[in-house]
Amino acid sequence: MSNSRLLAQPIHITEQVSAKNRLFKSAMSEQLGDKEYAPTAELVHLYNVWANGGTGLLITGNVMVDRTALGEPKNVVLDQQSDLSLFKRWAEAGTQNNTQLWMQLNHPGKQIPKFLSVEPVAPSAVPLAKALQSGFNTPRALTENEITDIIERFAVAAQKAKEAGFTGVQIHGAHGYLVNQFLSPHHNRRDDKWGGSLENRMRFVREIYTQIRKLVGPDFPIGIKLNSADFQKGGFSEDDSIKVMSTLQDDGINLVEISGGNYENPSMMGARVKSSTLKREAYFLDFAEKAQKTLTIPLVVTGGFRSSAAMESALQSGATDMIGIARPLAVEPNLSNRLLIDETAQVVLKTLTTGVKALDFMAMLNITWYEHQLNFIGHGKSPKPNLSAWVSVFKTFASMGTTAFKKRRA
C-alpha cells in the first residue's frame, strides 16, 4: 500500500477524534431490531464484521428517537425506555480495530407506511406525491409542544448513544425524513417561527444540534447527513443546502455527509443520473465542489463510488474529504481492506429486477435485496451477491407476510 494514497490516510474530525482512513460506511437500514426495537445479536455480529473490514468510520442504520414513529417495522429505537446494555454490546462490536462508530438518529415524519401509522406527523399537513398516497397517510401538522418534544428526543438519544460507547452521532437530515421535511419549502408551509424563510425552516435542525451539544459536551463528534437538494419543484435547493451547511458549521457541527433526493425522487439510489456523473462514479461530487468553497469541516460524498481509482481521484481533487460507501459493503463487508491495499480494486453490483417492474416496485427490491445480504452477514453467513431477484422477493414476502408489499423507505 502506497502511503501517498489519501484513501489510506487518517483524517481529523475534531481536535480529539480522528478516523484511521478516509472510508466512511454510510447508513443502510439493517432491519435487525427485535420486537422491543432493541439491537439483536445479529446486528451486533454485523458490526463486528464491518469493524474488522477496514472502514475508518461506520454510520449505523437509522435509529429512531420515538418508538411511536417508525419508518420500518424492524427499526431500532433509542429512548428513555431502551435497555442500554444491548446498545453497549453493539458499540463494543463496532468500535473494534480502532474503528469510529457513529449512531444515525432519525424521525421519519410523514414517511411512515400506513400499516405502521394511521396519523403520521410532519411540519405541515402536506401529503406525499399522489403515486405514493396509497401507501402513506396524509400527515397532521405538528404542534409547538410536539416539535419541542421531538428535539428533546434527539438530544436524549444522542446522550444515551454516548453513554453506550458510540463514538459520535449523525443527525439524519436527508432523504425526505422529518428534518429534511422542515428544511423543504414544499413540505414545510408553516407560518410560525418553524417555517417560511430559510432561517425559520432550519431552526428545527439547529435546535436539535444545540440540544444534543448541551447533553454530550463540547468534544463529542456530531455530524449531519444533508441533501444537496430534494430535486423536486419547490423543494430544498442547492443554495439552501450550502447555507444550512455553513450555518451548522458556525454552530459547531463537526462533519457533513452529502446525499440527495427523497422517496418521491430517489436520487440517492442513482435515479436519473447524468452520464458525466456516472464517469466520476459519485452522484453528488459536482455539488460537493461548490460546498467545499464554504466548508472547513470534513465533507463526505456518498452514492455511486465503485472503484479505488475513482475514490482516490475524488479525494485528490479536494471535492470530498471522505468516501461514503454503503451497498458495496453489503455484498463485500471486507471491501475496505481490499480498497486500501489494491489501487485497482473495484466492485460491481448486479442490476436487480424480476423482469416485472410493478413487482420490483411493490417488493422494494432495491432495498430488500440488500437487507437480505445484511441478514446473511448478521447470522454468520457469507453474503450472496448472486441471490436472484425472485428469491429475494419471495424471502421478503415470507418473512413479513402481507406487510412485505407495503411501500417502504430507503
Summary of the structure (lengths in Angstrom):
residues: 410
radius of gyration: 19.6
end to end distance: 34.9
largest distance: 56.2
contacts: 1464
relative contact order: 0.13
helix: 40%
strand: 14%
